Amino acid sequence: MTRHFLFLLGSARDSGNTELLARRAAEQLPVDVTQRWLSLTEHPVPDFEDLRHDSDHVRPSGDNTALLLDATLAATDIVIASPLYWYSLSAHTKRYLDYWSGWLRTPGLDFKKTMAGRTLWGVTALAHEEEEVADPLIGTLNHSAAYMGMRFGGVLLGNGSKPGDVLTDSAALTRAKTFFAQEPPLARFPYDS
């Protein structure tokens, strides 16, 4: 099966440390793997409105929500590239994931079944020496993957604050060389272990 990677950039900064690290990891993908890169700041969606019990859901069309939905459905591998903002995902990234709740209820999508078995990955840059501060971000992605029945490839962590700093993090650059080469397991909630 041909793999299709969707890289979703969640930074408020163009070519930030998280994107630089994600691109270093993506350079290692085989040439037959397709890559699509979308900036969530360049393709903004409105705040998610939870209408689970209040209305009929329709498939979006002709807007950024439709673009992100179609790109998500076409991907075998989704890479959330979000800097660590206040110990979790960026607002753009969280808003995108919130839309998954609506897509779960959109007739004809069978979103959860479609996503099951696909892989969710994360890449983040943090301006903190102790990587444990990224645990909330990692937990959000792992739990989202577990709920959807997806595989979880983990999160590639790099250190950097000023633009380009991550390129001096030799340990992160080394991890980037093999990050996508692993065979990720099905995501599990902590209580399922």
PyMOL commands that set and color helices and strands:
alter all, ss='L'
color gray80, all
select helices_A, chain A and resi 17-26+64-74+91-103+111-115+131-148+165-168+170-181+190-192
alter helices_A, ss='H'
color red, helices_A
select strands_A, chain A and resi 4-9+34-39+77-81+119-126+151-159
alter strands_A, ss='S'
color yellow, strands_A
deselect
rebuild
show_as cartoon
